[in-house]
Amino acid sequence: MIERPDSVELAESAGAWKSAYVHIPFCDRVCPYCDFAVVEGRDDTIGRYLGALLSEIDHQPPCPGLDAVFFGGGTPSKFAPASIVAIIERLRRRFGLEPGVEISLEANPEDITPEWAASLVEGGVDRVSLGVQSLDREVLQRLGRRHSPEQALASVSTLRRAGMRSVSVDLIFGTPGESIESWSGTVAGTLESGIDHLSTYALTVEPPTALGRAVRAGAAAPDPDDQADKWELAAEMAHEAGLIRYEVSNHARPGHACRYNLSVWGMGEYLAIGLGAHGFRDGVRTRNVRRLDTYLERVESGIGAVQGSDIVEGWAAELERLMLGTRRAAGVRLGPGGERLVGSPGGQRLIEAGVVVIHGDRLVVARPLLTDAVVRTILSLEEE
Amino acid sequence: MSVTDPSRIRNFSIIAHIDHGKSTLADRLLERTGAISERDMREQVLDTMDIERERGITIKANNVRLKYRTADGAEYALNLIDTPGHVDFSYEVSRSLAACEGALLLADAAQGVQAQTLANAYMAIEAGLEVIPALNKIDLPAAEPERVAGELVGILGGDPDEVLRLSAKTGEGVEALFARLIRDVPPPQGDPNAPLRALVFDSYFDAYRGVVCYVRVKDGRMSAGERLRFMATGEEHNANEVGFLTPRAVPVSVMGPGEVGYLITGVKEIDRIKVGDTITSASHPATVPLPGYDEPKPMVFSGLFPTDGDDFERLREALDKLRLNDASLQYEPESSRALGFGFRCGFLGLLHMEIVRERLEREYNLDLVATAPSVAYRVVLPDGSMVEIHSPQDLPNPGDLAEVQEPFLRVMIIAPSEYIGSIMELVTNARGEMVNMTYLSPERVELIYQIPLAEVVFGFFDNLKSRTRGYGSLDYEVSGYRKSDLVKVDILLNAVPVDAFSAVVHRDKAYEYGKKLVEKLRELIPRQLFDVPIQAAIGARIIARETVRARRKDVLAKCYGGDITRKKKLLEKQKEGKKRMKLVGSVEVPPEAFVAALKVDD
């Protein structure tokens, strides 16, 4: 049976999956809006970094077989396919990979060649998420992206021809200067290229980025109303193209929901491997160091990369379950926190305003663009 | 211990316009007399409250006994009684002056005579004090000592050469000042053998000692351990401790005529000590009390409400404590449909209001919502009776009243004559009428107006400052009530009237006021989950309308494994911000919105 991306069964079963997140921080150029753990001009350390990743895998506590592996960045496509395959093999040896495991990798369109794609498919990667962002040359330039719209579309075909099981595209909307027509063209062109999965992200101004500094200095910031218009437009177009929205920013054909992300939103456990990576196991969220040299030194000297951790248990875990679950179209099981929300004045106001809907034992955010208003109310709930 | 010979005592105040350097001069006097070593010298020792030091103004009168030895070896006790410089606190100046025989009238040698210089000088003269004129800041390049000395002599009479020339900053002229104080301030007169009469000219609440009274002995002696009677309240208390402030508290066994110091009785309850009361001996009481003071009358009223309704009792306790040091603060419980339970508070002026609010928040850790300030209106009812209202929401409907009267001020403005046109325009906008205009010199003019207090409350002083490039100064006194054509403007949020936003406005200005206020509220009220109409109305008639459009996007684009902790922290921080909001009906309103009326002219 092919699963609908927004099905309740899928959302609920994902919580039992185990995943691994592998971070590859290297970029040719850091995008002005990006605040992830990334480095530019440090390609000299790629070899050492690969060694550190393998060593981290070796030093992880035991874990049952993995249901999903996610290579994020940074730019994972900067790694040679052989290196990616080596990491997959190490994960397989250390933990085992479950039948139907999803192995996903983020890539820049300009890095995709037929040979590269073929090697990855051969090595077990079955899902690629392309950082296309826009099909408007001007918008691409504003976002500091180096590929052309043509390259972006060509990379989708290359992956298809190589037999990649699932192809996803990331788009960014609401860049100042982007017209509604430009956005509409980007979404249409992307959907026509024959993808399985679409992520549409509102451009977000993070303070410690070049964009954040520019906005503080007076540059135009994204307009939330414009972004709301564009979000609605994309959701409608994706729907018409047969993609089902299953989270605030994610749409997929049946059978193509990202399993790694489903697992995270369902409070599933995931291992953290690499610079700045976060993990969640046994009720503890861990975070790795974010500075590359520190990371390398610590892993190489056997200290380990974990910089800090937070225990998530009891009421805090319940609120976190709701916080993550409300982002899904399938909603979240009410549970003690949901019941409390429904009984609170803040929760009643959300229900009256049609933001929150209760379907049986599930809480669903009917106006996904207001999800954070719901989450803030959830986080202010106190245990009885 | 014997008491000080009154001929060796000098009691004086320094009176000045704000920022003319009074506190700095006080510091210099303390330093020169060794009352405080340079090592201990904090800037402006007499300003003991943090807010005073931050704002550079003196709020509470304070006193200090300085020991001064002349060149020929004679030792004098100089009691310096500090006074506040802001017009809001002029009644405290009069209290301080009642404890003195002399006043040093200080004027900035660059800025010259200002409105409060004049007002304070007249107050000192009326109180029968010897006034010694002095110029401060003679070290400034812009100082014009000859011109300003001429202005001072114009007020007080005398010889311009007799005007002291000081620099509190460098200390220049301070020795000459000591000599003049000893020569010109009359030593206190008082009968050492008469029954005790001592004036309570201020009080202060100390968490460990209870109420500390600042007292000036006029006749007789006040001894530690003695049973005292407070003539106005009729209460009797023991003098647990009497002493001087040097500025450290130094207990003594007895205080004689002319001496100034403190008294601790062990009284802890607010309101049991009345500033202005006369203390006498319980065993040999005097029959006639000393002249008291007029009770200061609040001019400006505002509702103070705790953001968290559970803090109501804490707010009451905090106000009770503040009132101990501030007899002018008045309050009574008030309930608002929008804001819940709080207090309607009366203040001497806007600065007083701001200071009280800041102290409540800072020293008592309260989170408050304040409503826009208002004045006390008098309403004549159809049957001819009169009621005073302190809150706009209490104004009856037009059909239920005969007339409304509002308080007017007699406002004195001193400014360079080139600004007359601009000042007149300002005053006209404020519904003022000119009473008199006098040229103090060819370049400087004194203007007297009658202006409704309500207009002065809303940024008049700031406007005057900006229109005169800072050269205009102002002083005022209440001149009585007059009939005015006033209406109540109500604000409706989401079609529901919000009492805390109501204001009494002159009919000619109501439309513009309503329009500006709803525009301001539209800026201040954040977007909600639904459209929020904001309307201004006079009675049932809507005079202005704006809409806060519903929030459409309130979600972070990404929430993946690496973002969860960070996202949660971010949302928790935003949640704290939301807590500040007052829920009015179903609309979240930030506390700033309740004083938006203050900003309608921005």
Interface residues (C-beta under 8 A of the other chain):
Chain A: Y21 F36 G72 Y201 A202 L203 T204 P224 D225 Q227 A228 W231 V248 S249 Y260 N261 V264 W265 Y270 A272 G276 A277 H278 G279 F280 R285 R287 D310 E320 M323 L324 R327 R349 L350 E352 A353 V355 P368 L369 L370 T371 D372 A373 V375 R376 L379 S380
Chain B: L529 F530 R551 R552 K553 D554 V555 L556 A557 K558 C559 Y560 G561 G562 I564 T565 K567 K568 L571 E572 Q574 K575 K578 K579 S586
